[in-house]
Amino acid sequence: MHIHFDNTYAQLPEQFFVRQAPASVPDPRLIRLNIELATTLAIDVEWLQSPEGVAVLAGNLVPHGAAPMALAYAGHQFGGFAPRLGDGRAILLGEVIDATGARRDLQLKGSGRTPFSRNGDGKSALGPVLREYIVSEAMAALGVPTTRALAAVASGEHIVRQEGPVQGGVFARVAASHIRVGTFQYFLARNDISALRRLADHVIARHHSDATGAPNPYAALLESVVVAQADLIAQWMSLGFIHGVMNTDNTSVSGETIDYGPCAFMDAFHPQRVFSSIDTHGRYAWGNQPDIGLWNVTRFAETLLPLLAGDAREAIPIAEAVLARYAERFGGQYIARFRAKLGLPPEAPVEIIQECLDLLGSQDVDFTLFFRHLTRVASGEDPQALAAMFTSEEPFSAWLAKWRGETSPGRYLEEMRAANPILIPRNHRVEQAITRAYDGDFAPFHRLVDALSAPCADKVEYADLQVPPQPDEMVHETFCGT
């Protein structure tokens, strides 16, 4: 047995999923294997790179012990509720106990049609496979809770998309689980309270075991998810990350970042920056993400009302009291992360954070490079390179003088260095890597993944990857890939 499965979701009632084997592809070829992750999962690396292992990663072979299925879920998509979504192009192979004792889902994306595919083909173009590999592994290196990339496979087939036939791929993804807020909404929409309770008990046991002994375990579950989402979104904000499609079906109850579609890291900062081609009204702009996080966990709270108390008049105040923690938790995490980025002691006024962001937004200053150059100034370097980022020097000089009066670089320099990466998956570099891959050259993709594994390391050989895009390189829209 090459993969040691221990499947618990498959033991839930069958309205939770549809048993479905992945579709075969004609000519699978391994593009990249995450050897570190495979080792953590206690999967033999040599076997994974063998024809049999690649066949598993591509969906051509179902390994012994797997329980392949497409998961059922619903979700609010851009505010509108869809009562039946589900895995339309993904198959959960099963659950693996990794070398640390943690339970991890192993899923294939782009693995063919399922009963949830609606009018889609269930396949994935190669570009979205490479994008998710790059960004999810970059997020992991940045310390952000996230799904992980186990492998990217070229399928050897062409699939039809709006732009015409494109090369296909399969993405092997690992997650704490693939249970979403939308999973709970699926059963609430059907008034299936028994299934809601089974699902909540499963999630408590799997992700939030501390809730088991609480006076009200379902209120404790809600609180755990509220805290996890508040922490996660604060971390996104501190890195200039925009998820792009924060629907409830893309909100994991485990607190991981999931479903990297039209996501992006900002170059020039603006709080209302949007990259997603489908977010035409800016619902999921950078600055809106905290409020959307609260909106999403409020939808989660609604699904738990039948479990919180026997009567809605009793359940609603319980849920409201838990939801009230979100703003405080998010605010504390947000301030703490930006204090670290700025090297500010606890007693420094919090207003300096917003003044900094207002300054960056008013002059379209590169978010990542600003904080990295500021770290260098804190270490004693000349501020000339930092000042050169601003078109109007006077407001910058005034802010810098105020910052110097509040910061303690000797005490907080290491925190600044850890909080301010020099390497992020810049949109234009991701797009360049994908374009070259479609031409058969995967070297830029491999180089980008390698570089992003150490985001705070200032290495000469990756200096070009630190540079913001030229005007003709700017990426203004990103796409979900379906």
ChimeraX attribute file (.defattr): number of C-alpha atoms within 10 A of each C-alpha:
attribute: neighborCount
match mode: 1-to-1
recipient: residues
	/A:1	9
	/A:2	14
	/A:3	18
	/A:4	18
	/A:5	22
	/A:6	17
	/A:7	18
	/A:8	13
	/A:9	22
	/A:10	20
	/A:11	9
	/A:12	13
	/A:13	11
	/A:14	12
	/A:15	10
	/A:16	21
	/A:17	21
	/A:18	19
	/A:19	17
	/A:20	19
	/A:21	22
	/A:22	28
	/A:23	17
	/A:24	16
	/A:25	19
	/A:26	11
	/A:27	13
	/A:28	23
	/A:29	19
	/A:30	21
	/A:31	16
	/A:32	19
	/A:33	19
	/A:34	16
	/A:35	17
	/A:36	11
	/A:37	17
	/A:38	19
	/A:39	13
	/A:40	14
	/A:41	24
	/A:42	17
	/A:43	19
	/A:44	15
	/A:45	18
	/A:46	9
	/A:47	12
	/A:48	21
	/A:49	17
	/A:50	12
	/A:51	13
	/A:52	14
	/A:53	20
	/A:54	22
	/A:55	22
	/A:56	20
	/A:57	32
	/A:58	32
	/A:59	28
	/A:60	20
	/A:61	16
	/A:62	16
	/A:63	21
	/A:64	11
	/A:65	16
	/A:66	20
	/A:67	22
	/A:68	23
	/A:69	23
	/A:70	26
	/A:71	26
	/A:72	24
	/A:73	25
	/A:74	23
	/A:75	27
	/A:76	20
	/A:77	15
	/A:78	16
	/A:79	14
	/A:80	9
	/A:81	16
	/A:82	16
	/A:83	17
	/A:84	17
	/A:85	21
	/A:86	25
	/A:87	22
	/A:88	25
	/A:89	24
	/A:90	30
	/A:91	30
	/A:92	30
	/A:93	27
	/A:94	23
	/A:95	27
	/A:96	23
	/A:97	18
	/A:98	18
	/A:99	13
	/A:100	9
	/A:101	10
	/A:102	13
	/A:103	21
	/A:104	22
	/A:105	21
	/A:106	26
	/A:107	25
	/A:108	25
	/A:109	26
	/A:110	29
	/A:111	30
	/A:112	24
	/A:113	23
	/A:114	25
	/A:115	17
	/A:116	21
	/A:117	18
	/A:118	13
	/A:119	8
	/A:120	13
	/A:121	18
	/A:122	23
	/A:123	25
	/A:124	28
	/A:125	23
	/A:126	25
	/A:127	21
	/A:128	24
	/A:129	27
	/A:130	29
	/A:131	22
	/A:132	23
	/A:133	25
	/A:134	24
	/A:135	26
	/A:136	23
	/A:137	23
	/A:138	25
	/A:139	23
	/A:140	17
	/A:141	16
	/A:142	22
	/A:143	11
	/A:144	20
	/A:145	22
	/A:146	25
	/A:147	27
	/A:148	26
	/A:149	26
	/A:150	23
	/A:151	26
	/A:152	27
	/A:153	25
	/A:154	24
	/A:155	27
	/A:156	14
	/A:157	15
	/A:158	16
	/A:159	17
	/A:160	14
	/A:161	14
	/A:162	7
	/A:163	6
	/A:164	8
	/A:165	12
	/A:166	17
	/A:167	19
	/A:168	24
	/A:169	30
	/A:170	31
	/A:171	28
	/A:172	28
	/A:173	24
	/A:174	24
	/A:175	22
	/A:176	23
	/A:177	24
	/A:178	24
	/A:179	21
	/A:180	23
	/A:181	27
	/A:182	32
	/A:183	28
	/A:184	29
	/A:185	27
	/A:186	26
	/A:187	24
	/A:188	21
	/A:189	15
	/A:190	11
	/A:191	13
	/A:192	12
	/A:193	16
	/A:194	13
	/A:195	19
	/A:196	22
	/A:197	17
	/A:198	13
	/A:199	20
	/A:200	20
	/A:201	18
	/A:202	16
	/A:203	18
	/A:204	21
	/A:205	13
	/A:206	15
	/A:207	18
	/A:208	20
	/A:209	17
	/A:210	13
	/A:211	20
	/A:212	15
	/A:213	9
	/A:214	12
	/A:215	9
	/A:216	14
	/A:217	20
	/A:218	24
	/A:219	22
	/A:220	21
	/A:221	26
	/A:222	25
	/A:223	23
	/A:224	22
	/A:225	22
	/A:226	29
	/A:227	21
	/A:228	20
	/A:229	27
	/A:230	27
	/A:231	21
	/A:232	22
	/A:233	25
	/A:234	22
	/A:235	22
	/A:236	21
	/A:237	19
	/A:238	20
	/A:239	23
	/A:240	23
	/A:241	20
	/A:242	25
	/A:243	26
	/A:244	27
	/A:245	23
	/A:246	24
	/A:247	22
	/A:248	28
	/A:249	27
	/A:250	23
	/A:251	26
	/A:252	25
	/A:253	28
	/A:254	25
	/A:255	25
	/A:256	21
	/A:257	25
	/A:258	23
	/A:259	21
	/A:260	24
	/A:261	20
	/A:262	23
	/A:263	24
	/A:264	27
	/A:265	23
	/A:266	24
	/A:267	24
	/A:268	19
	/A:269	23
	/A:270	23
	/A:271	16
	/A:272	13
	/A:273	22
	/A:274	27
	/A:275	25
	/A:276	23
	/A:277	13
	/A:278	16
	/A:279	16
	/A:280	10
	/A:281	9
	/A:282	17
	/A:283	19
	/A:284	26
	/A:285	24
	/A:286	26
	/A:287	18
	/A:288	15
	/A:289	21
	/A:290	24
	/A:291	15
	/A:292	19
	/A:293	24
	/A:294	20
	/A:295	16
	/A:296	24
	/A:297	24
	/A:298	20
	/A:299	18
	/A:300	24
	/A:301	28
	/A:302	17
	/A:303	24
	/A:304	25
	/A:305	22
	/A:306	20
	/A:307	20
	/A:308	23
	/A:309	17
	/A:310	10
	/A:311	11
	/A:312	13
	/A:313	10
	/A:314	12
	/A:315	19
	/A:316	17
	/A:317	13
	/A:318	17
	/A:319	22
	/A:320	12
	/A:321	12
	/A:322	19
	/A:323	20
	/A:324	13
	/A:325	15
	/A:326	25
	/A:327	17
	/A:328	13
	/A:329	17
	/A:330	24
	/A:331	15
	/A:332	14
	/A:333	19
	/A:334	21
	/A:335	17
	/A:336	19
	/A:337	20
	/A:338	23
	/A:339	23
	/A:340	21
	/A:341	25
	/A:342	29
	/A:343	28
	/A:344	26
	/A:345	16
	/A:346	12
	/A:347	8
	/A:348	16
	/A:349	11
	/A:350	14
	/A:351	8
	/A:352	18
	/A:353	18
	/A:354	12
	/A:355	12
	/A:356	15
	/A:357	15
	/A:358	15
	/A:359	19
	/A:360	21
	/A:361	18
	/A:362	13
	/A:363	16
	/A:364	16
	/A:365	19
	/A:366	20
	/A:367	22
	/A:368	25
	/A:369	21
	/A:370	21
	/A:371	21
	/A:372	22
	/A:373	21
	/A:374	23
	/A:375	26
	/A:376	18
	/A:377	17
	/A:378	22
	/A:379	16
	/A:380	11
	/A:381	13
	/A:382	12
	/A:383	14
	/A:384	10
	/A:385	14
	/A:386	20
	/A:387	18
	/A:388	10
	/A:389	18
	/A:390	20
	/A:391	13
	/A:392	13
	/A:393	11
	/A:394	11
	/A:395	11
	/A:396	19
	/A:397	13
	/A:398	10
	/A:399	15
	/A:400	17
	/A:401	10
	/A:402	12
	/A:403	18
	/A:404	14
	/A:405	10
	/A:406	17
	/A:407	20
	/A:408	16
	/A:409	20
	/A:410	11
	/A:411	12
	/A:412	20
	/A:413	21
	/A:414	14
	/A:415	18
	/A:416	26
	/A:417	23
	/A:418	15
	/A:419	24
	/A:420	26
	/A:421	22
	/A:422	23
	/A:423	27
	/A:424	28
	/A:425	25
	/A:426	22
	/A:427	25
	/A:428	19
	/A:429	23
	/A:430	21
	/A:431	20
	/A:432	13
	/A:433	24
	/A:434	22
	/A:435	16
	/A:436	14
	/A:437	19
	/A:438	14
	/A:439	10
	/A:440	9
	/A:441	13
	/A:442	17
	/A:443	11
	/A:444	17
	/A:445	24
	/A:446	15
	/A:447	13
	/A:448	21
	/A:449	19
	/A:450	15
	/A:451	21
	/A:452	25
	/A:453	18
	/A:454	17
	/A:455	21
	/A:456	19
	/A:457	15
	/A:458	14
	/A:459	14
	/A:460	9
	/A:461	8
	/A:462	16
	/A:463	12
	/A:464	11
	/A:465	20
	/A:466	20
	/A:467	16
	/A:468	20
	/A:469	16
	/A:470	8
	/A:471	7
	/A:472	7
	/A:473	13
	/A:474	15
	/A:475	17
	/A:476	13
	/A:477	15
	/A:478	18
	/A:479	15
	/A:480	15
	/A:481	16
	/A:482	16
